[in-house]
Amino acid sequence: METLKLKSPVVKEPQLALTVVLLMLGAALLQLHSQTIALLFLVAVLLGVTLFQSSFSFSAAYRSLFLRRDTSGVRGHLLLLALTSLLFAPLLSGALMSGHSYSGALAPVSVSLAFGAFIFGIGMQLGGACASGTLYTVGSGNPRSALVLVFFCAGAFWGSLDIDWWQRLQSVGVVSLGD
C-alpha cells in the first residue's frame, strides 16, 4: 500500500520566492504610482530574468573565455559596445537634431574618485562581483550576495551623507575624452 507524501509548504526554490516578492512589489507600484512605473518595473524584471537565464554578463563571458576558451560572450559584448557607440556618438555630437540637447555625464577627476575606485575594488574582491554582478547573483537566490548588497547600499548611503566633503577634496578638474 502506498503512502501519500505531503509536500512541505516551505518554498524550496529561491527563484519562486523572489518571483512572488517581485509580483507583489509590481502590484504595490501599480497601486501607489502610475501604470508607467509599474510597466517599467515589469520590463526591468523581464530583462533581468532574460539576462539571468541566458547567463549574459561580463563575469560569465570572461569566465568562459579564460576557462573554456569560448569567445562568444566577449564577442557579444564587443558587438553591443560597437552598436552603442554607433547609436550614441551621433546623439552626443549633436548630429541628430531632434530638438533636444544631449551630453555625456562629466565629473572631476579627484581624490574622492581615486578613493572610491580603491574601495570599489576591495568590495569587488571581497564580494566576488561588482554591483551589477551582485544584483545578478542576488536574483539567483545567493544569500552571500544578498549580504554584500546590503553593505553596498549602506556604504553608498553613508557616502551620500557627506557628499559635500568628498566634492571639496583636491581635483584636476573635469576631463572629457570626447574633447
Secondary structure, DSSP 4 states (H G I P E B T S, - for coil): -----PPPSS---HHHHHHHHHHHHHHHHHHHS-HHHHHHHHHHHHHHHHHHHHT-SHHHHHHHHHHH---HHHHHHHHHHHHHHHHHHHHHHT-S-SS--------EEEHHHHHHHHHHHHHHHHHSS-HHHHHHHHHTT-HHHHHHHHHHHHHHHHHHHTHHHHHTS-EEEE--TT-
